[in-house]
Amino acid sequence: LMGVVADIERKLAHLRSAQEDDGVPELRTSTMTHIVWAPPRWLGRAQKVLEGLAERHPSRTIFLVPEPGKPDGVDARATVRDFAVGEGHEVLSEVIEIHLGGRSADHPASVVLPLLISDLPAFCRWRGEPTWGSTALTELASVCDRFVVDSNEWTQLPTAYGRLTELFAGPAVSDLA
């Protein structure tokens, strides 16, 4: 797994240096680490939300795509997007998409922790209804500063609200609904 993380970091460093055209290194301009738990059926919607946020809130965004029905393993892609913010200035947003196959989906913190940007807040946006009591939910809630859900995406209301309170001892919890 550390090989995957090292590959991601190398790819991001290479992409940032490739952005240079004036001999001045591009600086990472992240305001946070944005973690998105996006099962395949939610991934497209989550990516569209990022399109509206990336320019205003440059961040390192980590899309975690659990695929428990696939063979065990981790597949990752990294990109850097730049946005002009005035004459001669731009901000960079890093986007990492990590597909977690099989049992890898049970332990997302092992890949997320080394990718967090130190000294910046980490927000986790869980798409769909959380898998209450799962290791993945517990791990992600333990590594983020704010855990964001949208109960409009849930089917088990109002019962699920009681389960949401289980997270209150950890990060700040927000419901977009």
N, C-alpha and C positions, 0 to 999 in steps of 0.2 A: 504493500500500500504506500509506503514511503516513496517508492519509485514513481508511483502515479503523481503524488504531490510534488516531487522534485521535477517531474516532466512538466506539470502545470506551471510551476514557478519559472522554469527555464523558458517555456513558450511565452509567458506574459512578459518576461524581461526582453526577449527577442522582439516581440511585437511592439513594446514601448520604444526600443531603440530604433526599430524600423520606421517609426513615426518621425524621426529626426530628419529635417531637410535643411536646417540652418546651422548644424554643428552643435546645437544646444540640446542636451538631453531632455526628453519629455519627463515631467515629474508626475508621479501618481497624485491625483487630486481627489482622492476618495474622502467622503464625509462619513462613511460607515461601511460595514460589511452587511450585505443584504442577502440573507439565506432564504431560498424559496423551496419549500417541499411541494413538488408539483408532479403528482402521478401523471402518466401519459395523457389521460383525457383532459387534464387541466393545463398542460404545458403550453399550448398555443395561447390560451388566454393570459397566462402569467407572462409570457414573452411580450404580448401586446401592452400590458401594463408597464413593463420595463421601458418600452419605447417612449412612453410619456414621462417617465421619471428620470431617465439617465442623464439628460441634459441639465435638469434643474438640481438633481441630487447625485452628482458623480459618486460612484461607489464601486466596490468589488461585489458583484452579484454572483452568487453561487446557486444555480438551479440544481436541485437534487431530484432526480427522476427515479423513483423506486420501481423496479420491475421484478417483483418476487417470483414470477413464473418463468423467468429466464435463468440460464446457468449462472452460478456464482461468479462474480467478477465486477470490475469497475472499469468503465470507459469514460474518458473525459475529453472535452474540447474547450479551448480557451481562445477568446477574442478580445481585442481592444477597440473601443469605439471612441472617436474624438469628435468634439463639438466646439465650434467657434464661439467665443464669448467676447467679442470685441476685436478690434483691429490687432492682428498679430498674436492673439492669445487664444488658447483652447484648453478644454478640460478633457481628461481621459476617463472613460469608464471601462472597467475590466468585467468581462462576462465569462463565467466558467459554467459549463453544463456537464454534470456528472450523472451518468446512468449507473444505477446500483442494481446489479443483477442478483437474483437469488437471495441468499442469506446476507449479502452485503447491504441490502436495504434495511436490515435490522440494526445496523451500527453506523449510522451516518456521521456521528461525531468523530470517528477515527479519521475521516477524510476532511471534515470541516475544521476541526481545531487547528491543524497546522496552516490552514489557509486564511484564518481570521487575521485582520490587520490590527496589530497591537495598538492599544490606546485609543481605538475608535469603537463606538458602540456597534453591537451586532443585533440586527433585527431579523426575526424569523417570521416569514409569512407562510402559513400552512394553508394550502389550497384544498378545498373540500372539507368534509367532516374529519377531524382527527381520529386516528385509530387509538381510541382511548385505552390506556394501560399498556400500550406497546413500548418496546425498548426504544424505537426510533423517536417517538414523541418525547419520552423521558429524557433521552440524550440531547435532543435539539433544544428542549426547554432549559436544560442545564447549561448550555453554552451561549445562550443569547441574553441580551439585556431587555428586549421587548419581544413578546410573542403575539403575533397579529393573526386573527381569524376573521371570517365573515360568516356569521351564522345563517345568512341567506343561502349559503351553499350546503346547508345541513338538511337531513331528512328527519332526524330524531329529536325534534323540538316539541315541547320545552325540556324534555328529559336530559338532553345533552348539556344544558346549562349547568346542571349539577356536576357533571363530569368536568366541565371547564374550570370549576372552582378548585379542582385538584392541582392546577398549575399555579395558583395564586401564591404559594410559598416561594416560588422561584422568580422568574422574570416578571416585569410589568406585563399585564395581559390586556389586549385591546380587541374589541369586536367592531369591525367596520359597519355592521348593521346598526 
